[in-house]
Amino acid sequence: MLLAVDVGNTQILIALYDEDTIVDHWRLATNAERTTDEYAVLIRQFIGDVAIDGVAISSVVPRATAALRGVSTRYFKHEPVVVEPGTKTGMPILIDNPREVGADRIVNAIGAYDLYGGPTIVVDFGTATTLDAVSAKGEYLGGVILPGIDISLDALYARADRLSRVELIEPRSVIGKSTAEALQSGAIYGFSAQVDGLCAFMKDELGECTVVGTGGLSALIGRYSSEIQHLDPWLTLHGLRLVYERNAR
């Protein structure tokens, strides 16, 4: 079994792969203070006594990366494949400084190109909302980063005393009949429209292409987007598994 771990700024996604099939998966909150031993206990509670044949890690939180390396070497007795500068990904990174690109954005691009070809735009609804472009030749071209939905709403709540937190669900109409519905409309329709506008601008440079949505809020926001053609919650893990295979060989 392959243990695949994707560490984001807000959540960690853990999955077990049997060859190319996800057997099970779990999410937990990202906490940079957790130690190697704490991660080991949590992961073992999830996976039980399953024998682990390899570990793949994609992380944008350096302290978590170090702790999870320790889990792999100490508890599972495997040197992990970590997506970082120098790791063989099979995808040329055509930006000014390839070391700047987050591991999650790279594995998203790899997964999307493998599944959908290119040119492709990958929209990831995470802590930040990112849009990444992949060429027809399978090259990572760069992208767009903007504040994520939760960050944007947190900033609004912090600066506006009379606005309170709301559940992110579809309101009765775009024109909200209450403050709560107005906030829900702004979040759901506003962010989907934002993504559609950015995709249109990117297509001016890329030409017609496939648009794929992923990330924690993709199922909620993505279905209101007119540009997103595919919703793939496991895209990051798929790309991570491919990187593992290219390096484990």
TIDRENPA-646961 format. One line per field, with one value per residue: residue number from 0; x, y, z of N, C-alpha, C in turn. Coordinates in nm, 3 decimals. Layout:
pos (NUM/...)
n.px (X/...)
n.py (Y/...)
n.pz (Z/...)
ca.px (X/...)
ca.py (Y/...)
ca.pz (Z/...)
c.px (X/...)
c.py (Y/...)
c.pz (Z/...)
END
This chain:
pos (0/1/2/3/4/5/6/7/8/9/10/11/12/13/14/15/16/17/18/19/20/21/22/23/24/25/26/27/28/29/30/31/32/33/34/35/36/37/38/39/40/41/42/43/44/45/46/47/48/49/50/51/52/53/54/55/56/57/58/59/60/61/62/63/64/65/66/67/68/69/70/71/72/73/74/75/76/77/78/79/80/81/82/83/84/85/86/87/88/89/90/91/92/93/94/95/96/97/98/99/100/101/102/103/104/105/106/107/108/109/110/111/112/113/114/115/116/117/118/119/120/121/122/123/124/125/126/127/128/129/130/131/132/133/134/135/136/137/138/139/140/141/142/143/144/145/146/147/148/149/150/151/152/153/154/155/156/157/158/159/160/161/162/163/164/165/166/167/168/169/170/171/172/173/174/175/176/177/178/179/180/181/182/183/184/185/186/187/188/189/190/191/192/193/194/195/196/197/198/199/200/201/202/203/204/205/206/207/208/209/210/211/212/213/214/215/216/217/218/219/220/221/222/223/224/225/226/227/228/229/230/231/232/233/234/235/236/237/238/239/240/241/242/243/244/245/246/247/248)
n.px (0.084/0.044/0.108/-0.019/0.028/-0.097/-0.020/-0.176/-0.217/-0.435/-0.569/-0.489/-0.465/-0.495/-0.429/-0.478/-0.338/-0.398/-0.216/-0.332/-0.564/-0.768/-0.802/-0.888/-0.949/-0.866/-0.917/-0.750/-0.700/-0.450/-0.162/0.113/0.259/0.254/0.428/0.662/0.600/0.336/0.204/0.248/0.095/-0.165/-0.191/-0.164/-0.394/-0.582/-0.514/-0.481/-0.353/-0.241/0.002/0.259/0.401/0.529/0.581/0.448/0.483/0.341/0.376/0.313/0.390/0.662/0.747/0.568/0.632/0.890/0.829/0.665/0.838/0.993/0.803/0.775/1.038/1.103/0.882/0.760/0.971/1.063/1.219/1.078/0.910/0.931/0.777/0.965/1.219/1.435/1.321/1.215/0.973/0.871/0.759/0.825/0.906/0.816/0.876/1.002/1.146/1.160/1.170/0.999/0.739/0.458/0.435/0.185/0.065/0.221/0.183/-0.092/-0.098/0.043/-0.125/-0.360/-0.275/-0.213/-0.465/-0.637/-0.498/-0.358/-0.386/-0.445/-0.630/-0.599/-0.802/-0.780/-0.948/-0.855/-0.683/-0.569/-0.704/-0.608/-0.507/-0.376/-0.173/-0.128/0.059/-0.002/0.200/0.252/0.378/0.445/0.319/0.277/0.068/-0.217/-0.272/-0.494/-0.671/-0.822/-1.157/-1.241/-1.048/-1.103/-1.367/-1.323/-1.169/-1.358/-1.552/-1.397/-1.352/-1.598/-1.829/-2.101/-2.152/-2.203/-2.083/-2.173/-2.334/-2.196/-2.394/-2.617/-2.803/-3.152/-3.185/-2.992/-3.007/-2.995/-3.226/-3.183/-2.929/-2.765/-2.820/-2.730/-2.456/-2.400/-2.464/-2.277/-2.042/-2.071/-2.174/-2.022/-1.748/-1.741/-1.794/-1.570/-1.367/-1.449/-1.411/-1.130/-1.044/-1.131/-0.964/-0.717/-0.751/-0.735/-0.465/-0.383/-0.548/-0.826/-0.907/-0.902/-1.072/-1.025/-1.151/-1.056/-0.982/-1.080/-1.323/-1.423/-1.638/-1.859/-1.839/-1.755/-1.959/-2.117/-1.977/-1.925/-1.709/-1.555/-1.505/-1.463/-1.483/-1.267/-1.196/-0.979/-0.755/-0.505/-0.392/-0.377/-0.183/0.030/0.068/0.158/0.403/0.536/0.556/0.724/0.961/1.006/1.072)
n.py (-0.120/0.226/0.514/0.824/1.164/1.481/1.799/2.087/2.441/2.464/2.215/1.862/1.600/1.260/0.952/0.610/0.408/0.136/0.017/0.192/0.276/0.444/0.338/0.420/0.729/1.030/1.336/1.591/1.868/2.105/2.138/2.286/2.243/1.979/1.681/1.433/1.187/1.232/1.263/1.006/0.846/0.941/0.876/0.597/0.536/0.590/0.416/0.165/-0.166/-0.188/-0.279/-0.073/0.012/0.222/0.580/0.893/1.242/1.558/1.891/2.215/2.319/2.357/2.262/2.058/1.892/1.802/1.661/1.457/1.326/1.204/1.028/0.851/0.739/0.647/0.502/0.362/0.270/0.351/0.552/0.852/0.974/1.298/1.585/1.826/2.076/1.930/1.682/1.428/1.501/1.484/1.691/1.987/2.299/2.603/2.873/3.181/3.128/2.817/2.700/2.841/2.752/2.606/2.275/2.152/2.277/2.191/1.907/1.903/2.002/1.800/1.579/1.668/1.695/1.432/1.310/1.466/1.581/1.853/2.193/2.294/2.428/2.437/2.470/2.531/2.517/2.610/2.702/2.928/3.040/2.898/2.920/2.734/2.692/2.460/2.355/2.241/2.064/1.959/2.121/2.315/2.631/2.848/3.069/3.191/3.343/3.393/3.528/3.274/3.138/3.102/3.258/3.511/3.554/3.544/3.775/3.966/3.930/4.002/4.274/4.392/4.477/4.415/4.192/3.847/3.507/3.268/2.970/2.800/2.762/2.721/3.010/3.116/3.273/3.469/3.737/3.821/3.780/3.836/3.931/3.712/3.549/3.719/3.722/3.452/3.436/3.614/3.474/3.218/3.262/3.482/3.403/3.195/3.339/3.501/3.313/3.225/3.458/3.491/3.255/3.307/3.522/3.388/3.203/3.368/3.383/3.115/2.984/2.774/2.544/2.273/2.290/2.225/2.158/2.146/2.067/2.157/2.308/2.278/2.121/2.262/2.531/2.495/2.384/2.594/2.732/2.838/2.780/2.569/2.237/1.982/1.826/1.723/1.578/1.429/1.502/1.619/1.414/1.216/1.322/1.328/1.055/0.977/1.114/0.981/0.722/0.776/0.832/0.625/0.413)
n.pz (0.000/-0.074/0.109/0.087/0.140/0.158/0.245/0.327/0.395/0.561/0.586/0.609/0.386/0.380/0.229/0.133/-0.110/-0.323/-0.558/-0.828/-0.711/-0.477/-0.155/0.096/0.276/0.461/0.643/0.826/1.052/0.975/1.167/1.261/1.487/1.561/1.646/1.517/1.641/1.724/1.478/1.381/1.557/1.500/1.225/1.232/1.376/1.182/0.963/1.070/1.094/0.845/0.605/0.495/0.192/0.074/0.089/0.005/-0.009/-0.026/0.043/0.181/0.413/0.591/0.852/0.906/0.694/0.766/1.003/0.902/0.732/0.926/1.033/0.819/0.786/1.046/1.151/0.939/0.797/0.547/0.301/0.223/-0.076/-0.150/-0.271/-0.399/-0.476/-0.711/-0.709/-0.928/-1.152/-1.406/-1.542/-1.709/-1.557/-1.632/-1.530/-1.384/-1.143/-1.057/-0.800/-0.644/-0.673/-0.523/-0.388/-0.406/-0.623/-0.833/-0.832/-0.877/-1.142/-1.274/-1.228/-1.359/-1.626/-1.687/-1.673/-1.832/-2.040/-2.236/-2.363/-2.022/-1.748/-1.403/-1.129/-0.797/-0.503/-0.219/0.083/-0.031/-0.342/-0.636/-0.976/-1.227/-1.515/-1.776/-2.050/-2.393/-2.439/-2.195/-2.006/-1.717/-1.685/-1.519/-1.318/-1.132/-0.817/-0.554/-0.266/-0.067/-0.023/0.249/0.382/0.276/0.366/0.643/0.677/0.610/0.812/1.030/0.992/0.969/1.190/1.219/1.073/1.074/1.099/0.847/0.727/0.452/0.211/-0.070/-0.141/-0.151/-0.375/-0.609/-0.544/-0.232/0.039/0.297/0.535/0.584/0.359/0.160/0.211/0.164/-0.107/-0.213/-0.156/-0.284/-0.555/-0.619/-0.595/-0.781/-1.015/-1.017/-1.064/-1.318/-1.469/-1.449/-1.572/-1.833/-1.903/-1.891/-2.094/-2.313/-2.349/-2.353/-2.534/-2.636/-2.382/-2.139/-1.828/-1.493/-1.173/-0.828/-0.480/-0.138/-0.134/-0.383/-0.474/-0.384/-0.486/-0.748/-0.907/-0.982/-1.162/-1.494/-1.647/-1.543/-1.623/-1.528/-1.212/-0.970/-0.688/-0.603/-0.739/-0.664/-0.509/-0.703/-0.878/-0.696/-0.649/-0.903/-0.914/-0.710/-0.824/-1.043/-0.917/-0.735/-0.891)
ca.px (0.000/0.111/0.052/-0.003/-0.008/-0.092/-0.030/-0.207/-0.208/-0.553/-0.602/-0.402/-0.539/-0.420/-0.498/-0.413/-0.354/-0.363/-0.179/-0.384/-0.699/-0.776/-0.873/-0.954/-0.891/-0.901/-0.873/-0.733/-0.656/-0.305/-0.108/0.258/0.321/0.253/0.557/0.665/0.529/0.193/0.156/0.250/-0.021/-0.285/-0.196/-0.191/-0.535/-0.658/-0.487/-0.478/-0.234/-0.207/0.144/0.289/0.514/0.593/0.519/0.464/0.445/0.334/0.351/0.349/0.418/0.792/0.759/0.492/0.710/0.996/0.770/0.615/0.957/1.028/0.705/0.805/1.163/1.109/0.771/0.728/1.098/1.078/1.255/0.962/0.923/0.877/0.776/1.048/1.319/1.522/1.240/1.179/0.829/0.833/0.694/0.908/0.848/0.860/0.858/1.131/1.214/1.079/1.168/0.891/0.607/0.416/0.427/0.047/0.036/0.291/0.116/-0.219/-0.072/0.080/-0.246/-0.453/-0.225/-0.225/-0.605/-0.714/-0.414/-0.337/-0.368/-0.539/-0.626/-0.640/-0.850/-0.775/-1.015/-0.797/-0.658/-0.571/-0.757/-0.503/-0.536/-0.247/-0.182/-0.043/0.058/-0.036/0.316/0.269/0.469/0.382/0.343/0.254/-0.073/-0.276/-0.301/-0.577/-0.717/-0.924/-1.291/-1.245/-0.965/-1.176/-1.480/-1.268/-1.130/-1.481/-1.611/-1.310/-1.356/-1.736/-1.881/-2.240/-2.165/-2.169/-2.051/-2.288/-2.304/-2.180/-2.491/-2.679/-2.920/-3.272/-3.168/-2.869/-3.037/-3.025/-3.336/-3.136/-2.784/-2.702/-2.829/-2.644/-2.320/-2.390/-2.464/-2.147/-1.938/-2.088/-2.181/-1.912/-1.621/-1.750/-1.781/-1.430/-1.292/-1.485/-1.345/-0.987/-1.027/-1.147/-0.841/-0.610/-0.775/-0.687/-0.324/-0.366/-0.640/-0.926/-0.843/-0.984/-1.065/-1.050/-1.161/-1.024/-0.970/-1.182/-1.452/-1.452/-1.771/-1.960/-1.827/-1.729/-2.077/-2.178/-1.886/-1.952/-1.584/-1.502/-1.568/-1.447/-1.454/-1.189/-1.147/-0.856/-0.655/-0.375/-0.341/-0.343/-0.053/0.130/0.096/0.240/0.540/0.593/0.591/0.837/1.082/1.027/1.131)
ca.py (0.000/0.356/0.618/0.955/1.270/1.617/1.894/2.224/2.534/2.450/2.074/1.756/1.490/1.135/0.848/0.481/0.359/0.001/0.048/0.323/0.291/0.492/0.243/0.499/0.863/1.103/1.476/1.647/2.006/2.126/2.193/2.281/2.209/1.835/1.614/1.308/1.083/1.261/1.226/0.860/0.794/0.976/0.800/0.458/0.526/0.588/0.306/0.037/-0.249/-0.204/-0.271/0.038/-0.019/0.346/0.703/1.011/1.362/1.690/1.978/2.357/2.357/2.293/2.187/1.934/1.807/1.740/1.563/1.343/1.249/1.121/0.919/0.754/0.667/0.582/0.410/0.277/0.219/0.386/0.689/0.900/1.061/1.429/1.675/1.940/2.097/1.815/1.561/1.405/1.510/1.459/1.810/2.109/2.413/2.715/3.004/3.245/3.056/2.697/2.666/2.916/2.694/2.514/2.134/2.118/2.327/2.104/1.777/1.929/2.013/1.666/1.497/1.716/1.663/1.287/1.271/1.545/1.636/1.997/2.284/2.275/2.516/2.370/2.562/2.465/2.596/2.577/2.820/3.024/2.988/2.906/2.876/2.700/2.663/2.354/2.366/2.122/1.975/1.911/2.211/2.405/2.765/2.953/3.079/3.302/3.314/3.495/3.481/3.172/3.176/3.115/3.374/3.633/3.573/3.576/3.916/4.045/3.923/4.073/4.418/4.441/4.436/4.370/4.072/3.726/3.392/3.195/2.842/2.815/2.685/2.801/3.087/3.097/3.346/3.549/3.857/3.773/3.843/3.862/3.949/3.581/3.505/3.806/3.672/3.324/3.465/3.672/3.370/3.111/3.313/3.576/3.335/3.122/3.438/3.541/3.208/3.227/3.572/3.465/3.154/3.372/3.596/3.293/3.144/3.462/3.351/2.972/2.929/2.685/2.442/2.206/2.352/2.123/2.211/2.054/2.136/2.133/2.373/2.270/2.065/2.364/2.648/2.457/2.353/2.718/2.791/2.802/2.744/2.442/2.125/1.860/1.840/1.606/1.601/1.352/1.539/1.639/1.282/1.146/1.374/1.285/0.914/0.970/1.155/0.870/0.614/0.817/0.835/0.496/0.321)
ca.pz (0.000/-0.074/0.194/0.023/0.235/0.102/0.355/0.292/0.507/0.647/0.608/0.560/0.326/0.387/0.152/0.108/-0.247/-0.365/-0.696/-0.868/-0.653/-0.339/-0.069/0.200/0.287/0.582/0.653/0.960/1.050/0.975/1.291/1.245/1.615/1.585/1.636/1.441/1.715/1.721/1.344/1.369/1.630/1.424/1.100/1.266/1.412/1.058/0.869/1.138/1.080/0.703/0.572/0.406/0.103/0.032/0.139/-0.080/0.065/-0.088/0.158/0.175/0.552/0.612/0.977/0.889/0.604/0.844/1.094/0.826/0.691/1.040/1.041/0.714/0.809/1.176/1.179/0.825/0.746/0.406/0.266/0.147/-0.193/-0.113/-0.386/-0.364/-0.581/-0.732/-0.727/-1.068/-1.168/-1.544/-1.599/-1.709/-1.484/-1.714/-1.468/-1.357/-1.036/-1.029/-0.658/-0.577/-0.694/-0.418/-0.429/-0.441/-0.757/-0.927/-0.843/-0.945/-1.286/-1.322/-1.230/-1.461/-1.760/-1.706/-1.690/-1.929/-2.144/-2.230/-2.249/-1.912/-1.631/-1.280/-1.027/-0.666/-0.400/-0.090/0.166/-0.140/-0.468/-0.737/-1.112/-1.285/-1.657/-1.830/-2.196/-2.469/-2.431/-2.058/-1.934/-1.621/-1.739/-1.419/-1.283/-1.057/-0.676/-0.489/-0.134/-0.070/0.021/0.394/0.420/0.238/0.457/0.775/0.675/0.609/0.946/1.124/0.969/0.968/1.320/1.217/0.992/1.148/1.015/0.793/0.665/0.308/0.133/-0.175/-0.096/-0.233/-0.501/-0.613/-0.467/-0.098/0.109/0.433/0.537/0.571/0.220/0.080/0.229/0.093/-0.250/-0.247/-0.151/-0.383/-0.691/-0.639/-0.621/-0.908/-1.122/-1.016/-1.132/-1.459/-1.531/-1.460/-1.676/-1.963/-1.929/-1.916/-2.226/-2.414/-2.371/-2.376/-2.631/-2.575/-2.298/-2.039/-1.695/-1.391/-1.037/-0.719/-0.351/-0.039/-0.162/-0.527/-0.498/-0.357/-0.574/-0.886/-0.988/-1.029/-1.260/-1.633/-1.712/-1.494/-1.693/-1.449/-1.069/-0.933/-0.552/-0.577/-0.839/-0.600/-0.472/-0.827/-0.919/-0.598/-0.676/-1.023/-0.879/-0.635/-0.917/-1.126/-0.837/-0.669/-0.988)
c.px (0.088/0.036/0.084/-0.054/0.011/-0.119/-0.057/-0.197/-0.322/-0.581/-0.494/-0.492/-0.448/-0.498/-0.412/-0.443/-0.316/-0.342/-0.238/-0.523/-0.691/-0.862/-0.950/-0.883/-0.943/-0.851/-0.852/-0.681/-0.504/-0.263/0.043/0.329/0.325/0.393/0.546/0.584/0.378/0.133/0.149/0.129/-0.149/-0.299/-0.226/-0.336/-0.622/-0.639/-0.485/-0.346/-0.192/-0.056/0.167/0.415/0.588/0.514/0.550/0.409/0.449/0.296/0.393/0.378/0.549/0.803/0.682/0.566/0.816/0.941/0.723/0.727/0.996/0.932/0.742/0.929/1.163/1.004/0.741/0.853/1.115/1.127/1.142/1.002/0.853/0.886/0.846/1.147/1.416/1.448/1.201/1.027/0.783/0.764/0.790/0.835/0.899/0.824/0.996/1.212/1.131/1.072/1.055/0.757/0.575/0.402/0.287/0.013/0.102/0.218/-0.024/-0.201/-0.038/-0.042/-0.342/-0.405/-0.237/-0.368/-0.674/-0.631/-0.397/-0.374/-0.482/-0.520/-0.676/-0.679/-0.858/-0.834/-0.963/-0.785/-0.645/-0.643/-0.649/-0.556/-0.402/-0.265/-0.081/-0.055/0.016/0.077/0.339/0.371/0.389/0.420/0.334/0.107/-0.109/-0.301/-0.386/-0.627/-0.829/-1.055/-1.296/-1.166/-1.041/-1.292/-1.432/-1.229/-1.253/-1.544/-1.529/-1.323/-1.495/-1.808/-2.020/-2.261/-2.120/-2.147/-2.178/-2.240/-2.297/-2.273/-2.553/-2.798/-3.038/-3.260/-3.038/-2.889/-3.083/-3.136/-3.304/-2.986/-2.712/-2.704/-2.742/-2.498/-2.301/-2.384/-2.329/-2.038/-1.953/-2.089/-2.065/-1.781/-1.626/-1.735/-1.636/-1.344/-1.322/-1.416/-1.196/-0.959/-1.038/-1.022/-0.727/-0.626/-0.734/-0.541/-0.303/-0.440/-0.740/-0.857/-0.944/-0.965/-1.111/-1.052/-1.127/-1.014/-1.093/-1.319/-1.492/-1.592/-1.880/-1.956/-1.822/-1.853/-2.152/-2.092/-1.923/-1.827/-1.532/-1.580/-1.564/-1.419/-1.388/-1.130/-1.015/-0.742/-0.515/-0.313/-0.301/-0.205/0.058/0.167/0.184/0.385/0.609/0.641/0.713/0.969/1.111/1.091/1.282)
c.py (0.125/0.450/0.752/1.062/1.405/1.716/2.034/2.314/2.518/2.304/1.983/1.644/1.368/1.029/0.723/0.440/0.213/0.010/0.185/0.351/0.340/0.395/0.317/0.633/0.933/1.246/1.511/1.789/2.012/2.194/2.177/2.242/2.058/1.775/1.490/1.200/1.106/1.226/1.075/0.797/0.820/0.889/0.654/0.436/0.520/0.457/0.169/-0.036/-0.272/-0.190/-0.163/0.005/0.106/0.464/0.817/1.132/1.483/1.787/2.121/2.410/2.288/2.213/2.056/1.837/1.732/1.632/1.439/1.261/1.152/1.004/0.810/0.672/0.589/0.474/0.316/0.223/0.240/0.530/0.745/0.971/1.191/1.520/1.804/1.963/1.980/1.685/1.547/1.404/1.474/1.576/1.928/2.225/2.541/2.848/3.055/3.170/2.934/2.660/2.737/2.843/2.593/2.371/2.096/2.163/2.240/1.970/1.791/1.930/1.878/1.577/1.537/1.680/1.515/1.247/1.340/1.602/1.787/2.063/2.270/2.386/2.436/2.476/2.488/2.558/2.551/2.699/2.943/2.959/3.007/2.857/2.855/2.651/2.557/2.359/2.235/2.019/1.921/1.991/2.296/2.548/2.876/2.963/3.203/3.255/3.428/3.441/3.379/3.219/3.197/3.236/3.503/3.660/3.607/3.723/4.006/4.047/4.005/4.225/4.478/4.390/4.374/4.245/3.951/3.611/3.319/3.062/2.862/2.717/2.779/2.878/3.065/3.164/3.423/3.677/3.813/3.851/3.868/3.882/3.816/3.533/3.591/3.762/3.540/3.345/3.522/3.567/3.273/3.165/3.407/3.507/3.252/3.219/3.487/3.440/3.208/3.342/3.549/3.358/3.215/3.450/3.500/3.227/3.238/3.435/3.204/2.920/2.839/2.573/2.380/2.277/2.250/2.191/2.106/2.134/2.120/2.191/2.362/2.217/2.169/2.475/2.606/2.434/2.477/2.789/2.745/2.757/2.607/2.326/1.995/1.896/1.711/1.627/1.530/1.390/1.552/1.504/1.202/1.192/1.331/1.138/0.898/1.009/1.044/0.760/0.650/0.818/0.700/0.395/0.330)
c.pz (0.000/0.019/0.130/0.117/0.167/0.213/0.299/0.414/0.606/0.683/0.553/0.508/0.322/0.311/0.143/-0.035/-0.256/-0.515/-0.733/-0.812/-0.510/-0.259/0.039/0.210/0.411/0.572/0.800/0.947/1.051/1.104/1.286/1.373/1.640/1.563/1.548/1.511/1.713/1.585/1.329/1.438/1.551/1.299/1.129/1.309/1.286/0.982/0.936/1.116/0.935/0.684/0.467/0.326/0.057/0.081/0.042/-0.006/-0.026/0.022/0.129/0.315/0.593/0.742/0.972/0.797/0.682/0.937/1.020/0.764/0.802/1.057/0.941/0.746/0.940/1.193/1.063/0.755/0.596/0.393/0.180/0.018/-0.158/-0.236/-0.344/-0.478/-0.590/-0.749/-0.874/-1.081/-1.309/-1.611/-1.594/-1.641/-1.550/-1.651/-1.427/-1.251/-0.998/-0.882/-0.583/-0.581/-0.584/-0.472/-0.472/-0.582/-0.864/-0.943/-0.903/-1.097/-1.346/-1.332/-1.340/-1.601/-1.788/-1.738/-1.808/-2.043/-2.128/-2.361/-2.147/-1.809/-1.511/-1.178/-0.894/-0.561/-0.264/-0.002/0.077/-0.257/-0.572/-0.871/-1.182/-1.428/-1.697/-1.982/-2.262/-2.465/-2.289/-1.980/-1.836/-1.658/-1.635/-1.386/-1.205/-0.914/-0.621/-0.355/-0.148/-0.010/0.172/0.441/0.391/0.334/0.599/0.783/0.680/0.748/1.046/1.112/0.973/1.093/1.314/1.131/1.073/1.051/0.971/0.737/0.513/0.235/0.030/-0.120/-0.190/-0.369/-0.494/-0.532/-0.329/-0.031/0.257/0.426/0.519/0.426/0.129/0.091/0.155/-0.057/-0.293/-0.251/-0.267/-0.526/-0.721/-0.671/-0.749/-1.026/-1.132/-1.092/-1.282/-1.532/-1.550/-1.566/-1.815/-2.000/-1.963/-2.053/-2.338/-2.447/-2.410/-2.499/-2.560/-2.500/-2.203/-1.904/-1.591/-1.255/-0.934/-0.590/-0.265/-0.070/-0.309/-0.554/-0.480/-0.461/-0.720/-0.969/-1.035/-1.132/-1.400/-1.705/-1.669/-1.557/-1.613/-1.304/-1.022/-0.794/-0.522/-0.671/-0.778/-0.564/-0.596/-0.876/-0.827/-0.620/-0.799/-0.995/-0.801/-0.730/-0.999/-1.049/-0.770/-0.763/-0.988)
END
